[in-house]
Amino acid sequence: MEKPFKIAISNGLTASAIRVQSPKELSTAMGELELHSPCPVLVILGGAGKMSEADLNRLRSLFVKVLAPVVEKLGASVVDGGTNFGVMQMIGQARAEISATFPLIGVIPVEKVALPNQIPPEEVTALEPHHSHFVLIPGCNWGDESPWLADVATVLAKEAPSVAVLVNGGEISRKDVSQSLKANRPVLAVAGSGRLADTLTAALGGETTDEGVSELVASGLIQAIDFKQSFDSLTRLIKQMLSGSIPNV
């Protein structure tokens, strides 16, 4: 496994990054990045480039007023896909807006990133500039990172609580949700955020003809939360789950 290095993002900002080849390296990699565990972990899943500007504007307050403050207060870490789109952009911007210092770790296929002193790939993806760390995993396709997202969260949390929050989302998010469930991690689907999150919410109420979605819901680990309800109640629920003071789902 390589040693950590600095990766340039934008506007002079840099983040610590490490390249891994096997899930067996993740525990050592987290230590090399000076990420402390066990700690509570919030996994952010959901929409990226297909989220409209209207969606982003509508949902941004959820990240600024609920998710980022709860994570900061609890001393938790956040794991996501790391790119400058959709939910990953919103949690990064929220972290900056409230001047938070919690670790924000992006997990991304290495073939999507321009690395120092290397010829960049044909398709370079913009990284979200307020992430503190990046874990670069083998792969060149979106979706390759899905099992790694779950694994990074598991390694960081250890015996501490971890929760995945799904906002919007499409087919890749469905893979992400499935991997979280395999890790026995509860998933909170934000009802009213669109697409997969709303499909899962409907399925929880018995409204689905999608066998794959039904299988996800049958895990018993998915719960719907409505972002239109009071931010105080949303904050309280997520805080309780991440602090382990109530059963997960």
N, C-alpha and C positions, 0 to 999 in steps of 0.2 A: 504494500500500500504506500502511496506517495505521501509526502508531508504536506501540511496545509500551505496555501499560498494566497496572496491577495489577488482579487479579481476586480478590474475596473468596471463600474456600472454606468454612471452618467454624472455629468456636472461635478466631476472630481471626486465623487463618492466611490468607496471601495468596500468590499466585504471579504470575510475569510471564507475560503473554499477548500474542499478536499475531494479528491477523486477516489472512488472505491470500485472494486471489481466484484466483491462477493458480500452477501449479507453478513457473513461471519466477521467481516472487517468493521462493521458498524459500531460496535462497542468501543473498539480502539479509536475509530475515527472521531467519535463524539468526545473522547478524552483529548485527542489531538487538537480539536477545535475549542477546547476548554469550555465545553458545554457540560454543566453539572447535572447529575442525575442521582437518585430519582427526583423527579419533579412532575407536577401536574402538566398535562399536555393537551392543548386544543388543536385538533386537526381541521383545517379549513378546506372544504371541498366545494366544487360547484362551477358555475359558468365562467368562461374566459372570454375569448374573442367574439363569441356570438351573443354576448349580453349587449343590449342597446344602451345608448346614453341615458335614455329615460329610466331603464332598469337600474343603472348605476346611481343615478341621482336619487331614485326612490329608496334604494337600499343602503346608501352610504351611512346614514345615521345609525343603522344597526351596528356597524363596525366602530364608529367613532364614540357612540354613547353607551354601548353594551360590551361588545367583544373585547376590544382593546383595553378598556378600563378594568374589566374583570381579570383578564390575564395579568395585567400589570400589578394589580392589588394582591393577587395570589402568588406572585413570583413564579408563574407558569411559563411554559414555552409554547410557541406556535409552529406548526409544521404545515407547509402547503407546497404548491407547485412552482412558486418562485418567479413566474413571469409577470410582465407589466400589463396584465389584462385582468378584467373582471374582478373576482373575489380576491385574488392575490394582490392586485393593485389597491383595492379598497382597504385591506388589512394593513398593507404597507403605509398607505397614506394616513390611515388612522393612527398608526404607531407614531408617525412623525408629528401629526397634528396635536396629540396630547403629550408630546415629548416623552414617550415611554422608552424604556430600556430593555424590555423583555426580549429574549432571543427569538428571532423570526427566521426560520430555517426553510429555505427553498430546496426542493428535491427535483432535479431536472436531468433529462438525458444529456450526456456529455456532448453528443453530436449536434446539439442545438445551441451550443455556447461557444463564443469566441474566447479561447484561452490565451494567456500570455505566451509570447514567443512561439506560437504555432499558427499555421495557416488556418484561417477561419473556415468553417464549413460553408457550403453554398447557401444554406438557409440559417441565418443567425437570428435567434429570438431575443427580444429585449428583456432584460432582467429588471425586476422591480427594484428601484434604487434604495428603498429603505429597509431591505432585508439585511440582517446582520451576518448571516451565514448561508452557504450553499453546499449541498451534497450532490456531487456530479456522479451519476450512475450510468452503467453501460446502456447503450441504446441510441437509436436515431429516430424513433417514432413516438408521437404522443400516445400515452397509455403505457409505455414501457416503465414509467415511473410509478405506476399504481401500487404494485406490491411493496415497493421501496418506501413510499409514503407511510404505509402502515407499519413497516419494519422500523423505520427511524423513530416513529412515535413510540413504539413498544420499547425500544432500547432506551430512549430518554426517560420514559415514565417509570419503567421497572414496576415496582409495586404501587406506585402512586396512581391516582385516577387519570384517565384520559377519555376524551369525548371528541367525536367528530361532528362538525356542524356543516350541513349541506345547504347551500344557497343557490337556487336555480340549478343549472347543470344539465349535461347531455349524456352522450354514450360513454365518454371517458369517465365522467363522474359516476356512472353506474358501476364501472369497474372499480373505481376508488371506494365506493360504498361497500361493494362486495368484499374487498380486501379488509376494510375496517371490521366488517362483521366476522370475517374469518379470524381476526385477531381478538374477537370477543369484545370489541369496542362499541359502545352505544353510539347511535347516529341520531342527531336532532335535525329533522328536515324542516326548513323554514317555510311554513305555509304562506302562500301569497307571493313568493319570490319567483315563481314561474318554473316551467319545464319539469325536470325530474323531481324537484322538491315537491311540486304540486301533485305530480303523478303518484308519488309515494304517499302523500297526505290523503289523496283520494282512495288509494288502496287500503290504507289503514281503516277507512270507513266502509270497506267492502266494495268500492267502485273501481274495478279494474278487469280488463280482459287480457292483460299482459302477463303471461305465465312467469317471465323472468322477474317482474316487479313483485308478483305474488310470493315468489320464493324468497325475495329479500325481506319482505314484510313478515313472512312466516318465522323469521329468525327470532322475533320477539324483542329485538334490540333497537328497533326504529321507533322514534316518537316524533310527533309533529308539534311544532311551536309556531305560533302566529306572530309575525313581526309587528302586526298592527296592535297587539295588546300592549299594555304599559311597559315601558322600558324597565321600570322598577321590578316588575314580576319576571321579565326575561332575565334581567341581571341576577335576580335571586335564584332562579332555577339553575342557570349555568354555573353560578358560584357554588351552589350546593353540590352539583354533580362533580365539579372539579376539585372540591375540597373533600369529597367522599362523605359528606354529612347526610346524604340520602342515597338510597339504592339507585343504581344506574337503570333508568327506565322502569 
